[in-house]
Amino acid sequence: MALNALAAESRSVLDAFKRHIQSIEARTNDRRILDATYELESIAMAMWPGADDIAESNERWLAYGLTPLMSRIADVLHARLGKTISRETLLKCWSMVGKDEPMAKDLDVHIMKIRRRLVNSPYVVLNTFGAGFRMELRPT
């Protein structure tokens, strides 16, 4: 029961954080401020996924054969569609699925596998040189 209360509290904090980010988006066009808030939102999503979110994530990407870890990485990218997410933020996905600390190239290998498996999807994962990765809709 205490775990459910903690999950509900985490969900309400994350929802409040998302509303705050929307208000920041409405008040500023400063790219640095917006990028910082998007990065914080991505980190919060990576660190506090609810059980429903994890199940929904796994189901969303199941048709493409993504593992739970790849699904979480894809979900973090999908949540900020078109926005760059840093490598550090994506590396936080490891802790959510109970994996050991990743090696230097583990993220690159997982991104490569995600790209291969999303070939027939409406999404594509792109590099942003020196900054991280972003997911976009595949050009038609």
Secondary structure, DSSP 8 states (H G I E B T S, - for coil): -HHHHHHHHHHHHHHHHHHHHHHHHHH---HHHHHHHHHHHHHHHHH---HHHHHHHHHHHHTTT--HHHHHHHHHHHHTTTS-B-HHHHHTHHHHTT-----TTHHHHHHHHHHHHTTTSSEEEEEETTTEEEEEE---
